[in-house]
Amino acid sequence: MCRRGRRDNCLTGDYVERGIFGLHGYLCEFAVDHEDDLVQVPAELTDVAVLVEPASVVEKAWELALRLHPGEPRRVLVLGAGPIGILAAWYARSCGFDVTVLSRESADSARAKLLTANGIHYTGTLDGLSADIVIEACGSATLAVESMSVLRRLGVVILLGARPAEVRLPCLDMIIGNHILAASVNASFHHFELAVARLRGYERAWLNPLLHRLPLAQAAETILHPPGAAVKIVHRISD
């Protein structure tokens, strides 16, 4: 996998990655990277380029989901309305899927209103839902397993952020329904390229509300407290 440029699928796990495995993040005085790992971001995406990384995770997750589903999926359920959850919903919506996002925010929250204003259903419960593909982006293994109760036959669940938890898998239902449960982490160079291309095609009305910009002086405050209505907080180092 490493020789094929797929370190995101490293079989040994013996690799380093900034901010996740073994290396500090990019808020440092110097950062040196291999030229082959750099993806060019066009000038018109500069103000939303911080979304490329979560969008690359979404690209890889959707590639996996569509490869695993053997039929013709139509209905998508996304768990969580954070950056990855909303970007996963944008991806599905742009591809013509019927999309529902399930999250704990109230229906009159800014995130819920952003989704519904752009043709995505929003709910706080699994009641009455059915889905061909479920994208878990909420951090809850329990909800991910509960969502399998709404899977149609051949359904696929992709785990992106579920935390460790003891859960009971509905094994008999999975067997009868030919269900698939899979997981994904990070992304390859190709997925970063796809993310850049897809973000260029999105309407700014989808992307701009995802970012809330603050001066660097407020970083300690935002790290220690919930983000509130903001989907993704970006700190301006120049401030």
SELO-746593 format. One record per residue (C-alpha): residue number from 1; residue in one letter; y, z, x. Coordinates in pm, 1 decimal. Each point is the difference from the previous one (the first is absolute). Layout:
BEGIN
@num NUM, residuo A, yy Y, zz Z, xx X
...
END
This chain:
BEGIN
@num 1, residuo M, yy 0.0, zz 0.0, xx 0.0
@num 2, residuo C, yy 244.6, zz 81.9, xx 278.8
@num 3, residuo R, yy -69.1, zz -328.0, xx 178.6
@num 4, residuo R, yy 69.0, zz -179.8, xx -327.9
@num 5, residuo G, yy 337.2, zz 168.8, xx -29.7
@num 6, residuo R, yy -116.0, zz 233.6, xx -277.2
@num 7, residuo R, yy 67.9, zz 340.2, xx 148.5
@num 8, residuo D, yy 61.6, zz 122.7, xx -354.5
@num 9, residuo N, yy -377.8, zz -41.6, xx -42.7
@num 10, residuo C, yy -91.7, zz 154.7, xx 337.1
@num 11, residuo L, yy -367.5, zz 100.2, xx -2.0
@num 12, residuo T, yy 31.8, zz 278.3, xx 258.4
@num 13, residuo G, yy 328.4, zz 151.7, xx -114.8
@num 14, residuo D, yy 102.5, zz 21.6, xx 367.4
@num 15, residuo Y, yy 346.5, zz -146.3, xx -34.3
@num 16, residuo V, yy 354.2, zz 128.7, xx -20.4
@num 17, residuo E, yy 266.8, zz -78.3, xx -256.5
@num 18, residuo R, yy 358.8, zz 113.0, xx -25.1
@num 19, residuo G, yy 56.0, zz 277.0, xx -250.2
@num 20, residuo I, yy -367.9, zz 26.7, xx -97.9
@num 21, residuo F, yy -245.2, zz 17.6, xx 292.5
@num 22, residuo G, yy 102.4, zz 125.3, xx 341.7
@num 23, residuo L, yy 354.5, zz -135.4, xx 36.8
@num 24, residuo H, yy 337.1, zz 127.8, xx -114.4
@num 25, residuo G, yy 185.6, zz -194.6, xx -264.8
@num 26, residuo Y, yy 280.3, zz -245.3, xx 66.4
@num 27, residuo L, yy 288.5, zz 246.9, xx -11.0
@num 28, residuo C, yy -2.0, zz 22.0, xx 379.4
@num 29, residuo E, yy 224.2, zz -112.8, xx 283.6
@num 30, residuo F, yy -231.4, zz -277.5, xx 117.7
@num 31, residuo A, yy -280.5, zz -186.8, xx -174.0
@num 32, residuo V, yy -209.7, zz -261.9, xx 179.6
@num 33, residuo D, yy -238.9, zz -224.4, xx -189.5
@num 34, residuo H, yy -204.3, zz -308.0, xx 72.5
@num 35, residuo E, yy 178.8, zz -321.3, xx -88.1
@num 36, residuo D, yy -309.7, zz -121.0, xx -185.2
@num 37, residuo D, yy 35.1, zz 292.0, xx -242.2
@num 38, residuo L, yy 355.7, zz -82.3, xx -107.4
@num 39, residuo V, yy 67.3, zz -172.2, xx -331.3
@num 40, residuo Q, yy 335.0, zz -168.7, xx -39.2
@num 41, residuo V, yy 206.5, zz 112.5, xx -297.5
@num 42, residuo P, yy 250.4, zz -255.7, xx -132.3
@num 43, residuo A, yy 364.6, zz 102.8, xx -14.2
@num 44, residuo E, yy 9.8, zz -1.1, xx -379.5
@num 45, residuo L, yy -261.8, zz 277.9, xx -7.4
@num 46, residuo T, yy 174.1, zz 229.7, xx 247.4
@num 47, residuo D, yy 120.6, zz 245.9, xx -262.9
@num 48, residuo V, yy -348.9, zz 39.0, xx -153.7
@num 49, residuo A, yy -211.3, zz -53.8, xx 313.5
@num 50, residuo V, yy -110.2, zz 364.4, xx -10.4
@num 51, residuo L, yy -222.2, zz -104.9, xx -293.0
@num 52, residuo V, yy -204.6, zz -238.4, xx 215.6
@num 53, residuo E, yy -240.8, zz 271.2, xx 117.7
@num 54, residuo P, yy -94.5, zz 136.0, xx -345.6
@num 55, residuo A, yy -9.6, zz -358.9, xx -128.3
@num 56, residuo S, yy -249.8, zz -86.0, xx 275.0
@num 57, residuo V, yy -227.1, zz 281.6, xx -120.7
@num 58, residuo V, yy 21.0, zz -150.2, xx -349.5
@num 59, residuo E, yy -85.2, zz -348.4, xx 131.8
@num 60, residuo K, yy -315.8, zz 129.8, xx 165.8
@num 61, residuo A, yy -100.0, zz 203.8, xx -305.0
@num 62, residuo W, yy 39.3, zz -294.8, xx -234.6
@num 63, residuo E, yy -186.2, zz -233.2, xx 232.5
@num 64, residuo L, yy -288.4, zz 247.8, xx -6.6
@num 65, residuo A, yy 11.0, zz 51.3, xx -376.9
@num 66, residuo L, yy 2.3, zz -370.5, xx -82.5
@num 67, residuo R, yy -279.0, zz -67.5, xx 247.9
@num 68, residuo L, yy -219.4, zz 272.2, xx -150.6
@num 69, residuo H, yy 54.8, zz -85.8, xx -365.9
@num 70, residuo P, yy -247.9, zz -278.4, xx -83.7
@num 71, residuo G, yy 152.4, zz -100.7, xx -332.2
@num 72, residuo E, yy 345.9, zz -85.1, xx -128.0
@num 73, residuo P, yy 200.7, zz 325.6, xx -4.3
@num 74, residuo R, yy 292.1, zz 13.9, xx -241.4
@num 75, residuo R, yy 97.7, zz 363.6, xx -44.6
@num 76, residuo V, yy 125.9, zz 221.5, xx 280.9
@num 77, residuo L, yy 60.1, zz 374.7, xx 5.8
@num 78, residuo V, yy 206.6, zz 149.2, xx 282.3
@num 79, residuo L, yy -14.5, zz 377.3, xx 51.6
@num 80, residuo G, yy 328.3, zz 133.4, xx 134.5
@num 81, residuo A, yy 361.8, zz -117.1, xx -6.5
@num 82, residuo G, yy 90.1, zz 48.4, xx 364.2
@num 83, residuo P, yy 91.3, zz -286.0, xx 237.2
@num 84, residuo I, yy -356.9, zz -128.5, xx 35.4
@num 85, residuo G, yy -77.3, zz 44.5, xx -369.6
@num 86, residuo I, yy 309.5, zz -190.0, xx -111.6
@num 87, residuo L, yy -51.5, zz -273.4, xx 259.4
@num 88, residuo A, yy -362.7, zz -33.0, xx -114.1
@num 89, residuo A, yy 129.2, zz -40.9, xx -354.8
@num 90, residuo W, yy 254.2, zz -262.6, xx 111.0
@num 91, residuo Y, yy -281.0, zz -191.6, xx 175.0
@num 92, residuo A, yy -222.0, zz 4.8, xx -308.3
@num 93, residuo R, yy 288.3, zz -89.6, xx -232.1
@num 94, residuo S, yy 103.4, zz -294.3, xx 220.0
@num 95, residuo C, yy -359.9, zz -127.4, xx -8.8
@num 96, residuo G, yy -8.0, zz 1.5, xx -379.7
@num 97, residuo F, yy -210.2, zz 312.2, xx -60.8
@num 98, residuo D, yy 55.0, zz 234.1, xx -293.7
@num 99, residuo V, yy 114.0, zz 311.4, xx 189.5
@num 100, residuo T, yy 21.0, zz 368.4, xx -93.8
@num 101, residuo V, yy 127.7, zz 276.0, xx 228.8
@num 102, residuo L, yy -115.2, zz 356.8, xx -62.6
@num 103, residuo S, yy 208.5, zz 279.3, xx 150.8
@num 104, residuo R, yy 123.8, zz 350.8, xx -73.8
@num 105, residuo E, yy 368.9, zz -92.5, xx -36.4
@num 106, residuo S, yy 129.8, zz 3.1, xx -356.9
@num 107, residuo A, yy 40.4, zz -327.3, xx -186.5
@num 108, residuo D, yy 379.1, zz 32.1, xx 26.2
@num 109, residuo S, yy -3.3, zz 47.6, xx 378.8
@num 110, residuo A, yy 168.4, zz -251.9, xx 228.4
@num 111, residuo R, yy -335.6, zz -119.2, xx 137.4
@num 112, residuo A, yy -151.8, zz -50.9, xx -344.1
@num 113, residuo K, yy 309.3, zz -185.0, xx -122.4
@num 114, residuo L, yy -3.8, zz -224.6, xx 308.4
@num 115, residuo L, yy -361.3, zz -96.4, xx -68.1
@num 116, residuo T, yy 30.0, zz -55.9, xx -374.0
@num 117, residuo A, yy 321.8, zz -199.2, xx 41.8
@num 118, residuo N, yy -197.2, zz -245.9, xx 210.2
@num 119, residuo G, yy -297.3, zz -54.6, xx -228.2
@num 120, residuo I, yy -233.7, zz 278.9, xx 115.8
@num 121, residuo H, yy -152.9, zz 252.5, xx -238.6
@num 122, residuo Y, yy 52.4, zz 366.1, xx 85.4
@num 123, residuo T, yy -210.0, zz 295.8, xx -109.8
@num 124, residuo G, yy -86.2, zz 357.6, xx 85.3
@num 125, residuo T, yy -353.9, zz -7.8, xx -136.3
@num 126, residuo L, yy -318.6, zz -204.2, xx 19.9
@num 127, residuo D, yy -34.4, zz 1.0, xx -377.8
@num 128, residuo G, yy -43.6, zz -346.4, xx -146.2
@num 129, residuo L, yy -5.3, zz -177.9, xx 337.4
@num 130, residuo S, yy -246.8, zz -248.7, xx 142.2
@num 131, residuo A, yy 14.4, zz -164.1, xx 342.0
@num 132, residuo D, yy -181.7, zz -247.7, xx 219.3
@num 133, residuo I, yy 163.2, zz 128.6, xx 318.9
@num 134, residuo V, yy 135.5, zz 347.9, xx 75.7
@num 135, residuo I, yy 225.1, zz 59.2, xx 300.9
@num 136, residuo E, yy 20.0, zz 370.4, xx 89.6
@num 137, residuo A, yy 333.4, zz 76.9, xx 167.5
@num 138, residuo C, yy 62.1, zz 352.5, xx -126.2
@num 139, residuo G, yy -190.9, zz 221.8, xx 244.0
@num 140, residuo S, yy -242.8, zz 134.2, xx -260.8
@num 141, residuo A, yy -373.7, zz -53.0, xx 40.1
@num 142, residuo T, yy -53.0, zz 173.6, xx -333.8
@num 143, residuo L, yy 221.2, zz -246.3, xx -188.6
@num 144, residuo A, yy -157.1, zz -291.9, xx 185.3
@num 145, residuo V, yy -345.7, zz 101.8, xx -122.1
@num 146, residuo E, yy 128.9, zz 71.4, xx -350.4
@num 147, residuo S, yy 149.5, zz -349.7, xx -8.9
@num 148, residuo M, yy -348.3, zz -145.6, xx 36.7
@num 149, residuo S, yy -55.3, zz 92.7, xx -363.7
@num 150, residuo V, yy 234.2, zz -285.1, xx -100.2
@num 151, residuo L, yy -158.1, zz -262.1, xx 227.7
@num 152, residuo R, yy -136.3, zz -307.8, xx -167.6
@num 153, residuo R, yy -323.5, zz -156.6, xx 124.8
@num 154, residuo L, yy 19.1, zz -123.0, xx 360.9
@num 155, residuo G, yy 302.4, zz 224.8, xx 49.7
@num 156, residuo V, yy 130.3, zz 91.3, xx 346.4
@num 157, residuo V, yy 183.4, zz 316.2, xx 112.3
@num 158, residuo I, yy 192.0, zz -6.2, xx 330.3
@num 159, residuo L, yy 88.3, zz 335.5, xx 157.8
@num 160, residuo L, yy 317.6, zz 7.4, xx 209.1
@num 161, residuo G, yy 121.4, zz 358.0, xx 6.3
@num 162, residuo A, yy -254.9, zz 236.3, xx -157.0
@num 163, residuo R, yy -8.4, zz 341.1, xx 168.9
@num 164, residuo P, yy -326.2, zz 183.6, xx 77.5
@num 165, residuo A, yy -150.9, zz 146.5, xx -314.9
@num 166, residuo E, yy -340.0, zz 74.4, xx -148.8
@num 167, residuo V, yy -52.4, zz -251.4, xx -278.8
@num 168, residuo R, yy -295.2, zz -109.3, xx -208.3
@num 169, residuo L, yy -59.9, zz -373.2, xx -4.7
@num 170, residuo P, yy -112.9, zz -151.5, xx -331.0
@num 171, residuo C, yy -292.3, zz -164.6, xx 175.8
@num 172, residuo L, yy -190.2, zz -117.3, xx -308.1
@num 173, residuo D, yy 313.1, zz -154.8, xx -150.2
@num 174, residuo M, yy 72.4, zz -167.3, xx 335.7
@num 175, residuo I, yy -348.8, zz -148.7, xx 10.0
@num 176, residuo I, yy 5.1, zz -121.2, xx -359.2
@num 177, residuo G, yy 350.7, zz -142.4, xx 36.7
@num 178, residuo N, yy -54.3, zz -154.2, xx 345.7
@num 179, residuo H, yy 303.1, zz 196.1, xx 117.5
@num 180, residuo I, yy 122.6, zz 7.6, xx 357.9
@num 181, residuo L, yy 188.1, zz 285.4, xx 169.1
@num 182, residuo A, yy 163.4, zz -94.7, xx 331.5
@num 183, residuo A, yy 271.9, zz 127.5, xx 231.5
@num 184, residuo S, yy 260.1, zz -153.6, xx 227.5
@num 185, residuo V, yy 236.6, zz 121.8, xx 272.7
@num 186, residuo N, yy 285.7, zz -163.6, xx 189.0
@num 187, residuo A, yy 15.7, zz -377.6, xx 42.0
@num 188, residuo S, yy -43.6, zz -284.5, xx 246.5
@num 189, residuo F, yy 259.7, zz -230.0, xx 155.0
@num 190, residuo H, yy -84.6, zz -258.6, xx -266.0
@num 191, residuo H, yy 71.1, zz 247.6, xx -279.6
@num 192, residuo F, yy 339.0, zz 79.3, xx 150.8
@num 193, residuo E, yy 77.7, zz -371.8, xx -1.4
@num 194, residuo L, yy -110.0, zz -23.6, xx -362.3
@num 195, residuo A, yy 215.5, zz 300.9, xx -87.0
@num 196, residuo V, yy 310.4, zz -162.0, xx 148.3
@num 197, residuo A, yy -66.0, zz -323.6, xx -187.3
@num 198, residuo R, yy -61.3, zz 180.0, xx -330.3
@num 199, residuo L, yy 308.4, zz 220.9, xx 28.7
@num 200, residuo R, yy 208.6, zz -313.7, xx 51.9
@num 201, residuo G, yy -127.7, zz -128.2, xx -333.2
@num 202, residuo Y, yy 76.7, zz 315.1, xx -200.5
@num 203, residuo E, yy 313.2, zz 44.9, xx -203.2
@num 204, residuo R, yy 247.2, zz 242.6, xx 152.4
@num 205, residuo A, yy 10.8, zz 172.5, xx -338.5
@num 206, residuo W, yy -356.0, zz 110.4, xx 82.2
@num 207, residuo L, yy 61.6, zz 107.7, xx 358.5
@num 208, residuo N, yy 348.4, zz 149.1, xx 31.0
@num 209, residuo P, yy -60.6, zz 296.2, xx -237.3
@num 210, residuo L, yy -295.9, zz 110.5, xx 212.2
@num 211, residuo L, yy 225.1, zz 105.7, xx 288.7
@num 212, residuo H, yy 236.5, zz 296.4, xx 10.1
@num 213, residuo R, yy 208.7, zz 14.3, xx 318.1
@num 214, residuo L, yy 123.6, zz 324.0, xx 154.8
@num 215, residuo P, yy 155.5, zz 98.1, xx 335.2
@num 216, residuo L, yy -230.5, zz 127.6, xx 272.7
@num 217, residuo A, yy 157.7, zz 346.0, xx -26.7
@num 218, residuo Q, yy -184.9, zz 50.9, xx -328.9
@num 219, residuo A, yy -342.9, zz -76.9, xx 147.3
@num 220, residuo A, yy -109.3, zz 363.3, xx 24.6
@num 221, residuo E, yy 90.4, zz 52.0, xx -364.6
@num 222, residuo T, yy -194.7, zz -300.4, xx -126.0
@num 223, residuo I, yy -306.3, zz 75.0, xx 213.4
@num 224, residuo L, yy -30.6, zz 353.3, xx -135.7
@num 225, residuo H, yy 66.5, zz -79.7, xx -365.6
@num 226, residuo P, yy -139.4, zz -241.1, xx -261.4
@num 227, residuo P, yy 177.6, zz -337.2, xx -16.9
@num 228, residuo G, yy 108.1, zz 50.9, xx -359.8
@num 229, residuo A, yy 84.2, zz -324.5, xx -178.3
@num 230, residuo A, yy 6.4, zz -197.6, xx 326.4
@num 231, residuo V, yy -302.9, zz -221.7, xx 63.4
@num 232, residuo K, yy 50.4, zz -40.9, xx 375.1
@num 233, residuo I, yy 271.8, zz 175.2, xx 199.0
@num 234, residuo V, yy 144.9, zz -185.1, xx 298.9
@num 235, residuo H, yy 210.8, zz 186.6, xx 253.8
@num 236, residuo R, yy 277.2, zz -193.6, xx 174.4
@num 237, residuo I, yy -17.7, zz 92.4, xx 368.8
@num 238, residuo S, yy 349.1, zz -141.4, xx 57.5
@num 239, residuo D, yy 141.9, zz 272.1, xx -226.8
END
